Amino acid sequence: DTVFTFYEYNNQNRITIKRSSVIGREIFKSYYYEYDEKGNIKKETVIREVNAAEHIPEFKAGMQTVLSLESFSYESIAPGQVKKKFYNDEGRVYKEGIIHYNEKNQVTEEAFDFSVTWIKERNTYKYSDKGFLSEKKLNSNEGYSVLEGYEYDLDNAGILEGLHVFKDGVKTNDIGYLYDKSTRLLQSEVNRDFKKPSIRIVRYDYGYYY
């Protein structure tokens, strides 16, 4: 099966739209992002869209239906600590908590509480000496707990060639990356899933707009 995903970026190289096909080549689930002046996502809108383009892989938005809308606010409360609030489509806070950053501005810990329920989330992140995410541990007091580990294959220039993903100590995925020799842009990736088992092949095409 072929799935089409389109990405659009702003002038700061931040994703503004991500569209993924859910029914054939016509129906897409799309995520629209807006950012504040510091580059934080301040609004996320999820939309069900019809592709009105005559030719694939082109996309032309047709009928659109809003599925959900979330917004976010950020408040610096101490060096390396930011308070984040999550708002629903009515503008009410439903979740909030503290995010901790290291000296490289990487997230090391998150502590979130839901406003209405008793659910609490506690997440931690670790990084390698080269700055890559090496471990992600997600926990909640409702019994959810997962530990993910990551190992990387780099070439002599430090370009990522492979990624190995582990869940609770068991390897789940091997991902290989291929680049265009002239532009060094990512050309394709091969993702081997050991749990299904299956292999997913992704090809990347680029378009530029001025």
N, CA, C and O of each residue as an XYZ file, in Angstrom:
840
protein
N       0.841     -1.186      0.000
C       0.000      0.000      0.000
C       0.883      1.246      0.000
O       1.923      1.286      0.657
N       0.449      2.262     -0.749
C       1.195      3.514     -0.845
C       0.486      4.603     -0.056
O      -0.712      4.827     -0.225
N       1.231      5.271      0.800
C       0.715      6.400      1.564
C       1.470      7.644      1.133
O       2.697      7.629      1.042
N       0.737      8.730      0.863
C       1.349      9.989      0.459
C       1.353     10.946      1.648
O       0.340     11.117      2.326
N       2.511     11.567      1.892
C       2.625     12.574      2.940
C       3.285     13.814      2.362
O       4.343     13.733      1.738
N       2.650     14.965      2.575
C       3.170     16.248      2.095
C       3.571     17.098      3.295
O       2.867     17.130      4.305
N       4.723     17.797      3.178
C       5.178     18.711      4.215
C       5.367     20.093      3.596
O       5.830     20.221      2.462
N       5.006     21.115      4.349
C       5.298     22.493      3.953
C       6.026     23.183      5.104
O       5.748     22.924      6.275
N       6.968     24.072      4.751
C       7.807     24.734      5.742
C       7.732     26.245      5.566
O       7.443     26.741      4.477
N       7.996     26.973      6.658
C       8.075     28.429      6.557
C       9.517     28.851      6.330
O      10.389     28.004      6.136
N       9.771     30.142      6.351
C      11.122     30.648      6.080
C      12.125     30.301      7.175
O      13.333     30.417      6.965
N      11.638     29.876      8.344
C      12.529     29.476      9.437
C      12.737     27.952      9.461
O      13.231     27.398     10.443
N      12.346     27.282      8.353
C      12.497     25.827      8.212
C      11.695     25.053      9.255
O      12.093     23.962      9.663
N      10.570     25.615      9.683
C       9.673     24.920     10.600
C       8.474     24.388      9.825
O       7.960     25.051      8.923
N       8.036     23.192     10.182
C       6.891     22.586      9.500
C       5.634     23.387      9.789
O       5.302     23.629     10.950
N       4.932     23.802      8.734
C       3.666     24.508      8.901
C       2.471     23.617      8.575
O       1.383     23.819      9.115
N       2.665     22.627      7.690
C       1.588     21.702      7.332
C       2.169     20.313      7.125
O       3.205     20.155      6.479
N       1.504     19.313      7.672
C       1.821     17.916      7.386
C       0.530     17.216      6.972
O      -0.432     17.168      7.739
N       0.515     16.678      5.760
C      -0.668     15.989      5.243
C      -0.328     14.530      4.967
O       0.672     14.241      4.309
N      -1.153     13.602      5.465
C      -0.959     12.176      5.211
C      -2.256     11.572      4.707
O      -3.323     11.813      5.271
N      -2.159     10.778      3.636
C      -3.356     10.172      3.064
C      -3.891      9.081      3.990
O      -3.119      8.310      4.559
N      -5.194      9.021      4.137
C      -5.837      8.007      4.978
C      -6.780      7.121      4.166
O      -7.039      5.982      4.553
N      -7.295      7.630      3.047
C      -8.132      6.843      2.147
C      -7.648      7.093      0.723
O      -7.914      8.148      0.147
N      -6.935      6.120      0.159
C      -6.455      6.261     -1.208
C      -5.605      7.497     -1.390
O      -4.763      7.823     -0.554
N      -5.844      8.191     -2.516
C      -5.087      9.403     -2.830
C      -5.940     10.657     -2.694
O      -5.521     11.743     -3.096
N      -7.128     10.510     -2.133
C      -8.062     11.633     -2.122
C      -8.298     12.220     -0.738
O      -8.436     13.437     -0.611
N      -8.349     11.389      0.310
C      -8.684     11.875      1.642
C      -7.417     11.921      2.502
O      -6.683     10.939      2.608
N      -7.181     13.088      3.113
C      -5.973     13.294      3.915
C      -6.336     13.784      5.317
O      -7.333     14.478      5.520
N      -5.495     13.401      6.271
C      -5.547     13.978      7.608
C      -4.367     14.927      7.720
O      -3.217     14.515      7.566
N      -4.648     16.193      7.988
C      -3.612     17.225      7.916
C      -3.453     17.949      9.245
O      -4.415     18.170      9.981
N      -2.197     18.311      9.528
C      -1.869     19.056     10.737
C      -1.314     20.419     10.329
O      -0.344     20.501      9.575
N      -1.931     21.481     10.827
C      -1.491     22.852     10.560
C      -0.875     23.410     11.843
O      -1.462     23.308     12.920
N       0.336     24.010     11.711
C       1.037     24.514     12.884
C       1.288     26.012     12.768
O       1.598     26.530     11.695
N       1.145     26.698     13.916
C       1.521     28.103     14.023
C       2.516     28.230     15.172
O       2.450     27.482     16.147
N       3.449     29.192     15.048
C       4.551     29.309     16.009
C       4.578     30.695     16.648
O       4.131     31.677     16.056
N       5.116     30.753     17.876
C       5.332     32.055     18.495
C       6.700     32.588     18.081
O       7.399     31.962     17.283
N       7.083     33.749     18.623
C       8.327     34.397     18.205
C       9.569     33.619     18.619
O      10.648     33.854     18.073
N       9.441     32.692     19.579
C      10.573     31.884     20.020
C      10.642     30.535     19.309
O      11.534     29.733     19.588
N       9.718     30.281     18.403
C       9.731     29.029     17.665
C       8.943     27.906     18.304
O       8.986     26.774     17.822
N       8.220     28.194     19.387
C       7.365     27.185     20.006
C       6.047     27.063     19.247
O       5.531     28.060     18.743
N       5.506     25.867     19.161
C       4.196     25.691     18.532
C       3.135     26.310     19.430
O       2.996     25.913     20.587
N       2.385     27.279     18.911
C       1.344     27.918     19.700
C      -0.060     27.465     19.315
O      -1.018     27.709     20.048
N      -0.180     26.802     18.160
C      -1.494     26.339     17.728
C      -1.338     25.142     16.793
O      -0.486     25.146     15.904
N      -2.166     24.121     17.001
C      -2.192     22.942     16.130
C      -3.638     22.664     15.741
O      -4.492     22.455     16.603
N      -3.906     22.663     14.447
C      -5.241     22.384     13.935
C      -5.185     21.112     13.093
O      -4.369     21.002     12.178
N      -6.056     20.153     13.408
C      -6.122     18.896     12.662
C      -7.344     18.950     11.752
O      -8.463     19.186     12.208
N      -7.115     18.728     10.462
C      -8.164     18.904      9.453
C      -8.247     17.672      8.567
O      -7.226     17.104      8.180
N      -9.453     17.269      8.251
C      -9.690     16.234      7.242
C      -9.895     16.945      5.915
O     -10.786     17.785      5.786
N      -9.059     16.606      4.912
C      -9.055     17.341      3.652
C      -9.260     16.404      2.460
O      -8.862     15.239      2.474
N      -9.888     16.956      1.445
C     -10.025     16.264      0.168
C      -8.999     16.833     -0.792
O      -8.900     18.050     -0.944
N      -8.235     15.966     -1.442
C      -7.262     16.395     -2.432
C      -7.970     16.619     -3.766
O      -8.469     15.678     -4.383
N      -8.007     17.874     -4.201
C      -8.692     18.213     -5.449
C      -7.748     18.280     -6.640
O      -8.160     18.662     -7.735
N      -6.477     17.911     -6.436
C      -5.505     17.958     -7.532
C      -5.803     16.852     -8.539
O      -6.284     15.778     -8.176
N      -5.514     17.125     -9.794
C      -5.741     16.140    -10.851
C      -4.613     15.121    -10.914
O      -4.814     13.991    -11.358
N      -3.421     15.524    -10.467
C      -2.270     14.645    -10.590
C      -1.607     14.434     -9.236
O      -1.374     15.384     -8.490
N      -1.309     13.187     -8.934
C      -0.536     12.830     -7.755
C       0.927     12.749     -8.193
O       1.196     12.198     -9.260
N       1.900     13.278     -7.409
C       1.820     13.625     -5.999
C       1.480     15.079     -5.692
O       1.815     15.550     -4.605
N       0.847     15.797     -6.575
C       0.449     17.167     -6.270
C      -0.701     17.152     -5.257
O      -1.458     16.184     -5.175
N      -0.818     18.227     -4.495
C      -1.936     18.359     -3.564
C      -2.583     19.710     -3.747
O      -1.904     20.736     -3.806
N      -3.903     19.706     -3.838
C      -4.689     20.925     -3.916
C      -5.870     20.764     -2.975
O      -6.698     19.870     -3.152
N      -5.944     21.635     -1.971
C      -6.965     21.488     -0.938
C      -8.358     21.674     -1.512
O      -8.644     22.668     -2.180
N      -9.220     20.701     -1.241
C     -10.625     20.790     -1.595
C     -11.447     21.026     -0.335
O     -11.142     21.936      0.436
N     -12.478     20.228     -0.112
C     -13.321     20.377      1.071
C     -12.518     20.078      2.330
O     -11.749     19.118      2.368
N     -12.696     20.896      3.353
C     -11.956     20.744      4.591
C     -12.914     20.676      5.786
O     -13.904     21.406      5.842
N     -12.604     19.788      6.741
C     -13.389     19.661      7.965
C     -12.440     19.668      9.154
O     -11.539     18.833      9.231
N     -12.631     20.597     10.078
C     -11.770     20.684     11.260
C     -12.130     19.557     12.219
O     -13.284     19.419     12.624
N     -11.121     18.745     12.583
C     -11.317     17.636     13.514
C     -11.008     18.043     14.948
O     -11.708     17.633     15.874
N      -9.979     18.836     15.133
C      -9.624     19.292     16.475
C      -8.750     20.532     16.383
O      -8.137     20.810     15.352
N      -8.707     21.265     17.482
C      -7.887     22.474     17.556
C      -7.318     22.582     18.953
O      -8.056     22.540     19.938
N      -6.006     22.722     19.040
C      -5.326     22.903     20.314
C      -4.435     24.130     20.234
O      -3.903     24.452     19.172
N      -4.276     24.810     21.352
C      -3.318     25.907     21.410
C      -2.484     25.760     22.678
O      -2.851     25.042     23.608
N      -1.345     26.462     22.689
C      -0.375     26.272     23.760
C       0.228     27.621     24.157
O       0.378     28.517     23.326
N       0.567     27.746     25.428
C       1.280     28.928     25.904
C       2.491     28.489     26.713
O       2.508     27.404     27.295
N       3.508     29.353     26.741
C       4.769     29.028     27.388
C       5.193     30.192     28.273
O       5.097     31.354     27.880
N       5.668     29.862     29.481
C       6.118     30.880     30.421
C       7.421     30.431     31.062
O       7.474     29.387     31.711
N       8.461     31.215     30.883
C       9.742     30.906     31.509
C       9.656     31.229     32.996
O       9.376     32.369     33.368
N       9.896     30.232     33.852
C       9.749     30.443     35.291
C      11.091     30.390     36.018
O      11.194     30.815     37.169
N      12.127     29.862     35.341
C      13.476     29.793     35.907
C      14.419     29.389     34.786
O      13.965     28.881     33.761
N      15.729     29.602     34.955
C      16.660     29.153     33.917
C      16.498     27.650     33.654
O      16.620     26.837     34.571
N      16.227     27.294     32.411
C      16.071     25.901     32.053
C      14.718     25.298     32.405
O      14.551     24.081     32.336
N      13.736     26.142     32.787
C      12.413     25.642     33.140
C      11.328     26.503     32.488
O      11.347     27.730     32.584
N      10.388     25.834     31.827
C       9.289     26.521     31.153
C       7.977     25.873     31.561
O       7.860     24.648     31.582
N       7.000     26.691     31.883
C       5.659     26.200     32.185
C       4.835     26.217     30.906
O       4.710     27.252     30.251
N       4.279     25.070     30.557
C       3.490     24.947     29.334
C       2.046     24.623     29.681
O       1.772     23.772     30.527
N       1.112     25.327     29.003
C      -0.308     25.063     29.182
C      -0.920     24.617     27.852
O      -0.568     25.120     26.785
N      -1.835     23.670     27.949
C      -2.532     23.130     26.788
C      -3.995     23.587     26.856
O      -4.654     23.427     27.884
N      -4.496     24.159     25.748
C      -5.866     24.661     25.700
C      -6.672     23.867     24.673
O      -6.167     23.530     23.602
N      -7.939     23.571     25.012
C      -8.802     22.891     24.045
C      -9.403     23.894     23.074
O      -9.056     25.075     23.110
N     -10.306     23.435     22.203
C     -10.865     24.316     21.179
C     -11.778     25.384     21.746
O     -12.192     26.285     21.017
N     -12.110     25.305     23.052
C     -12.899     26.343     23.712
C     -12.016     27.323     24.481
O     -12.513     28.222     25.160
N     -10.703     27.136     24.366
C      -9.771     28.035     25.036
C      -9.573     27.747     26.507
O      -9.066     28.598     27.238
N      -9.963     26.561     26.962
C      -9.827     26.194     28.369
C      -8.605     25.295     28.572
O      -8.320     24.420     27.755
N      -7.895     25.525     29.668
C      -6.730     24.710     29.984
C      -7.178     23.321     30.409
O      -8.000     23.185     31.316
N      -6.646     22.284     29.762
C      -6.974     20.920     30.150
C      -5.742     20.149     30.637
O      -5.859     19.040     31.157
N      -4.549     20.757     30.459
C      -3.317     20.082     30.846
C      -2.235     21.139     31.001
O      -2.180     22.086     30.217
N      -1.382     20.991     31.993
C      -0.279     21.933     32.173
C       0.842     21.286     32.968
O       0.641     20.296     33.671
N       2.030     21.871     32.837
C       3.153     21.318     33.566
C       4.453     22.025     33.253
O       4.475     23.063     32.591
N       5.553     21.436     33.748
C       6.870     22.048     33.646
C       7.753     21.233     32.706
O       7.777     20.004     32.769
N       8.479     21.933     31.833
C       9.453     21.321     30.940
C      10.845     21.789     31.368
O      11.072     22.981     31.572
N      11.766     20.844     31.499
C      13.138     21.163     31.887
C      14.066     21.010     30.676
O      13.928     20.071     29.893
N      15.003     21.936     30.535
C      15.952     21.945     29.424
C      17.372     21.898     29.962
O      17.647     22.395     31.054
N      18.282     21.293     29.180
C      19.697     21.325     29.548
C      20.363     22.554     28.923
O      19.693     23.398     28.327
N      21.689     22.644     29.068
C      22.414     23.821     28.566
C      22.408     23.917     27.047
O      22.703     24.978     26.496
N      22.077     22.823     26.360
C      21.978     22.830     24.898
C      20.540     23.066     24.421
O      20.236     22.920     23.237
N      19.675     23.429     25.348
C      18.265     23.700     25.070
C      17.526     22.443     24.596
O      16.586     22.532     23.806
N      17.948     21.299     25.073
C      17.270     20.037     24.792
C      16.372     19.673     25.973
O      16.748     19.863     27.129
N      15.200     19.155     25.676
C      14.265     18.763     26.728
C      14.818     17.552     27.475
O      15.150     16.543     26.853
N      14.920     17.640     28.796
C      15.406     16.528     29.615
C      14.299     15.910     30.473
O      14.377     14.738     30.842
N      13.281     16.690     30.786
C      12.219     16.172     31.656
C      10.929     16.950     31.421
O      10.951     18.155     31.169
N       9.807     16.241     31.507
C       8.476     16.853     31.409
C       7.620     16.312     32.549
O       7.630     15.114     32.829
N       6.879     17.209     33.207
C       5.964     16.815     34.269
C       4.631     17.500     34.010
O       4.497     18.703     34.237
N       3.634     16.739     33.532
C       2.348     17.299     33.149
C       1.222     16.712     33.995
O       1.231     15.526     34.324
N       0.252     17.559     34.342
C      -0.947     17.140     35.058
C      -2.170     17.553     34.253
O      -2.221     18.659     33.715
N      -3.161     16.656     34.170
C      -4.428     16.985     33.524
C      -5.340     17.697     34.520
O      -5.391     17.337     35.696
N      -6.056     18.705     34.040
C      -6.839     19.558     34.925
C      -8.082     18.863     35.476
O      -8.433     19.062     36.640
N      -8.745     18.059     34.666
C     -10.023     17.470     35.060
C      -9.838     16.095     35.688
O     -10.485     15.780     36.687
N      -8.964     15.273     35.116
C      -8.754     13.931     35.634
C      -7.569     13.907     36.592
O      -6.942     14.936     36.845
N      -7.269     12.726     37.121
C      -6.158     12.564     38.061
C      -4.880     12.117     37.359
O      -3.898     11.777     38.019
N      -4.885     12.115     36.036
C      -3.750     11.592     35.281
C      -2.550     12.534     35.367
O      -2.676     13.749     35.216
N      -1.389     11.940     35.613
C      -0.126     12.682     35.648
C       0.863     12.001     34.711
O       0.954     10.774     34.681
N       1.604     12.799     33.946
C       2.613     12.277     33.032
C       3.988     12.737     33.491
O       4.185     13.904     33.832
N       4.933     11.806     33.495
C       6.316     12.124     33.864
C       7.232     11.497     32.824
O       7.338     10.273     32.748
N       7.897     12.325     32.020
C       8.734     11.853     30.916
C      10.163     12.356     31.086
O      10.386     13.484     31.526
N      11.131     11.506     30.731
C      12.530     11.913     30.795
C      13.227     11.580     29.478
O      12.831     10.654     28.770
N      14.281     12.355     29.158
C      15.004     12.202     27.895
C      16.504     12.297     28.166
O      16.953     13.112     28.972
N      17.278     11.438     27.472
C      18.732     11.472     27.562
C      19.321     11.583     26.159
O      18.691     11.193     25.176
N      20.552     12.126     26.079
C      21.178     12.407     24.791
C      22.606     11.879     24.767
O      23.262     11.750     25.800
N      23.067     11.577     23.553
C      24.440     11.116     23.378
C      25.399     12.306     23.387
O      24.966     13.458     23.417
N      26.700     12.022     23.361
C      27.698     13.093     23.333
C      27.593     13.947     22.072
O      27.985     15.114     22.073
N      27.063     13.364     20.996
C      26.906     14.102     19.738
C      25.582     14.850     19.662
O      25.295     15.505     18.660
N      24.774     14.756     20.713
C      23.534     15.513     20.764
C      22.303     14.771     20.271
O      21.225     15.359     20.188
N      22.441     13.481     19.939
C      21.293     12.700     19.491
C      20.515     12.151     20.686
O      21.096     11.814     21.718
N      19.199     12.066     20.533
C      18.371     11.452     21.563
C      18.762      9.988     21.711
O      18.744      9.242     20.732
N      19.111      9.575     22.910
C      19.547      8.188     23.134
C      18.543      7.383     23.945
O      18.500      6.157     23.842
N      17.736      8.067     24.752
C      16.767      7.350     25.574
C      15.559      8.232     25.846
O      15.695      9.422     26.130
N      14.385      7.640     25.756
C      13.130      8.339     26.059
C      12.289      7.436     26.947
O      11.976      6.306     26.573
N      11.923      7.936     28.122
C      11.118      7.158     29.061
C       9.829      7.910     29.339
O       9.849      9.038     29.832
N       8.703      7.275     29.016
C       7.387      7.887     29.185
C       6.620      7.139     30.270
O       6.553      5.909     30.260
N       6.042      7.890     31.204
C       5.312      7.282     32.317
C       4.053      8.082     32.631
O       4.014      9.300     32.456
N       3.036      7.383     33.093
C       1.858      8.037     33.646
C       1.358      7.201     34.817
O       1.633      6.003     34.893
N       0.621      7.837     35.734
C       0.157      7.120     36.912
C      -1.057      6.237     36.635
O      -1.588      5.609     37.550
N      -1.499      6.187     35.374
C      -2.577      5.257     35.022
C      -2.029      3.918     34.550
O      -2.782      3.074     34.062
N      -0.712      3.719     34.693
C      -0.117      2.433     34.384
C       0.680      2.373     33.104
O       1.274      1.340     32.796
N       0.707      3.467     32.342
C       1.455      3.465     31.084
C       2.929      3.723     31.365
O       3.279      4.664     32.077
N       3.791      2.880     30.801
C       5.227      3.060     30.959
C       5.940      2.434     29.777
O       5.701      1.270     29.453
N       6.811      3.188     29.130
C       7.576      2.659     28.001
C       8.960      3.297     28.001
O       9.118      4.489     28.266
N       9.948      2.478     27.700
C      11.325      2.950     27.618
C      11.831      2.683     26.209
O      11.893      1.533     25.774
N      12.192      3.742     25.498
C      12.718      3.613     24.143
C      14.181      4.031     24.119
O      14.566      5.028     24.730
N      14.995      3.250     23.399
C      16.403      3.580     23.227
C      16.735      3.726     21.757
O      16.073      3.138     20.901
N      17.774      4.517     21.460
C      18.126      4.813     20.072
C      19.636      4.720     19.895
O      20.400      5.252     20.700
N      20.062      4.030     18.821
C      21.461      3.974     18.432
C      21.589      4.447     16.989
O      20.691      4.215     16.179
N      22.709      5.115     16.659
C      22.848      5.786     15.379
C      24.098      5.315     14.640
O      25.135      5.055     15.249
N      23.979      5.211     13.323
C      25.123      4.951     12.444
C      25.424      6.240     11.680
O      24.555      6.768     10.987
N      26.650      6.746     11.804
C      27.056      7.984     11.145
C      28.211      7.704     10.191
O      29.039      6.831     10.450
N      28.263      8.452      9.082
C      29.406      8.318      8.188
C      30.549      9.199      8.700
O      30.438      9.804      9.766
N      31.638      9.271      7.946
C      32.811     10.031      8.395
C      32.540     11.523      8.531
O      33.240     12.222      9.264
N      31.514     12.014      7.817
C      31.170     13.436      7.886
C      30.113     13.715      8.951
O      29.679     14.855      9.115
N      29.699     12.674      9.674
C      28.701     12.860     10.716
C      27.272     12.823     10.208
O      26.345     13.199     10.925
N      27.087     12.363      8.952
C      25.742     12.271      8.376
C      25.086     10.968      8.831
O      25.710      9.907      8.827
N      23.826     11.070      9.220
C      23.104      9.906      9.718
C      22.827      8.916      8.592
O      22.216      9.265      7.582
N      23.285      7.675      8.775
C      23.060      6.628      7.784
C      22.073      5.570      8.273
O      21.414      4.908      7.471
N      21.977      5.417      9.594
C      21.091      4.390     10.118
C      20.639      4.693     11.529
O      21.338      5.366     12.288
N      19.468      4.194     11.876
C      18.905      4.373     13.212
C      18.353      3.030     13.679
O      17.641      2.352     12.939
N      18.687      2.651     14.920
C      18.200      1.419     15.514
C      17.350      1.785     16.730
O      17.809      2.498     17.622
N      16.119      1.298     16.761
C      15.166      1.659     17.809
C      14.899      0.443     18.696
O      14.678     -0.665     18.206
N      14.924      0.673     20.007
C      14.675     -0.385     20.987
C      13.509      0.033     21.891
O      13.382      1.202     22.254
N      12.672     -0.926     22.243
C      11.575     -0.684     23.169
C      11.682     -1.669     24.312
O      11.593     -2.882     24.122
N      11.876     -1.120     25.514
C      12.067     -1.946     26.710
C      13.174     -2.975     26.491
O      13.054     -4.126     26.912
N      14.258     -2.548     25.825
C      15.424     -3.373     25.626
C      15.389     -4.303     24.436
O      16.377     -4.989     24.172
N      14.294     -4.352     23.713
C      14.149     -5.233     22.551
C      14.126     -4.382     21.283
O      13.386     -3.402     21.200
N      14.944     -4.762     20.292
C      14.989     -3.990     19.051
C      13.660     -4.110     18.306
O      13.142     -5.211     18.117
N      13.115     -2.967     17.885
C      11.843     -2.952     17.160
C      11.992     -2.517     15.710
O      11.228     -2.949     14.846
N      12.990     -1.648     15.436
C      13.138     -1.119     14.085
C      14.595     -0.887     13.727
O      15.403     -0.497     14.570
N      14.924     -1.136     12.450
C      16.170     -0.701     11.830
C      15.805      0.213     10.677
O      15.033     -0.171      9.798
N      16.357      1.427     10.672
C      16.030      2.392      9.627
C      17.316      2.817      8.927
O      18.271      3.241      9.577
N      17.339      2.702      7.596
C      18.482      3.139      6.817
C      18.125      4.337      5.961
O      17.010      4.424      5.448
N      19.076      5.278      5.799
C      18.829      6.514      5.053
C      19.766      6.605      3.857
O      20.958      6.317      3.967
N      19.217      7.009      2.711
C      19.993      7.204      1.489
C      19.860      8.653      1.047
O      18.780      9.237      1.126
N      20.985      9.241      0.574
C      21.007     10.652      0.220
C      21.413     10.830     -1.243
O      22.120     10.002     -1.817
N      20.952     11.923     -1.822
C      21.381     12.283     -3.164
C      22.863     12.685     -3.100
O      23.250     13.493     -2.257
N      23.672     12.132     -3.973
C      25.120     12.357     -3.903
C      25.509     13.802     -4.199
O      26.511     14.289     -3.675
N      24.745     14.482     -5.019
C      25.106     15.848     -5.390
C      24.559     16.883     -4.416
O      25.272     17.813     -4.038
N      23.301     16.734     -4.007
C      22.677     17.737     -3.133
C      22.761     17.376     -1.663
O      22.600     18.242     -0.803
N      23.013     16.095     -1.360
C      23.035     15.569      0.000
C      21.672     15.641      0.677
O      21.573     15.493      1.895
N      20.622     15.867     -0.109
C      19.269     15.831      0.436
C      18.850     14.380      0.637
O      19.246     13.497     -0.124
N      18.042     14.143      1.675
C      17.545     12.806      1.934
C      16.686     12.337      0.765
O      15.744     13.020      0.362
N      17.017     11.172      0.229
C      16.349     10.664     -0.965
C      15.333      9.573     -0.635
O      14.243      9.538     -1.206
N      15.696      8.683      0.291
C      14.786      7.612      0.661
C      15.204      7.016      1.998
O      16.322      7.229      2.466
N      14.294      6.273      2.599
C      14.606      5.545      3.817
C      13.908      4.190      3.784
O      12.837      4.038      3.196
N      14.530      3.223      4.421
C      13.979      1.874      4.511
C      13.834      1.537      5.989
O      14.812      1.551      6.737
N      12.610      1.235      6.405
C      12.310      0.975      7.806
C      11.881     -0.483      7.962
O      10.819     -0.887      7.489
N      12.714     -1.251      8.623
C      12.386     -2.652      8.887
C      11.782     -2.772     10.270
O      12.431     -2.465     11.270
N      10.533     -3.223     10.325
C       9.800     -3.391     11.580
C       9.873     -4.860     11.985
O       9.368     -5.726     11.271
N      10.501     -5.143     13.130
C      10.681     -6.524     13.564
C       9.446     -7.095     14.250
O       9.342     -8.312     14.409
N       8.518     -6.250     14.655
C       7.368     -6.731     15.406
C       6.257     -7.230     14.484
O       5.505     -8.122     14.876
N       6.125     -6.676     13.253
C       4.964     -7.022     12.436
C       5.043     -8.364     11.728
O       4.042     -9.077     11.789
N       6.106     -8.794     11.065
C       7.247     -8.028     10.536
C       6.891     -7.417      9.180
O       6.064     -7.953      8.442
N       7.525     -6.292      8.866
C       7.256     -5.629      7.592
C       8.400     -4.684      7.275
O       9.222     -4.369      8.136
N       8.443     -4.237      6.025
C       9.429     -3.256      5.586
C       8.691     -2.098      4.923
O       7.876     -2.308      4.025
N       8.976     -0.892      5.363
C       8.360      0.303      4.783
C       9.427      1.100      4.055
O      10.487      1.393      4.607
N       9.137      1.443      2.817
C      10.062      2.219      1.997
C       9.466      3.610      1.778
O       8.319      3.744      1.351
N      10.255      4.638      2.074
C       9.805      6.021      1.924
C      10.691      6.725      0.913
O      11.917      6.662      1.012
N      10.090      7.392     -0.054
C      10.835      8.183     -1.030
C      10.494      9.656     -0.841
O       9.335     10.004     -0.615
N      11.502     10.519     -0.933
C      11.307     11.949     -0.726
C      11.485     12.709     -2.040
O      12.464     12.511     -2.759
N      10.520     13.583     -2.339
C      10.623     14.512     -3.470
C      10.494     15.930     -2.906
O       9.798     16.156     -1.917
N      11.170     16.867     -3.546
C      11.228     18.230     -3.030
C      10.659     19.227     -4.051
O      10.871     19.105     -5.257
N       9.937     20.207     -3.524
C       9.429     21.289     -4.347
C       9.749     22.615     -3.688
O       9.724     22.714     -2.461
N      10.045     23.625     -4.469
C      10.437     24.935     -3.940
C       9.487     26.007     -4.454
O       9.129     26.015     -5.632
N       9.080     26.912     -3.569
C       8.133     27.965     -3.921
C       8.718     29.305     -3.495
O       9.306     29.432     -2.421
N       8.547     30.283     -4.346
C       9.112     31.603     -4.077
C       8.004     32.659     -4.107
O       8.273     33.843     -3.903
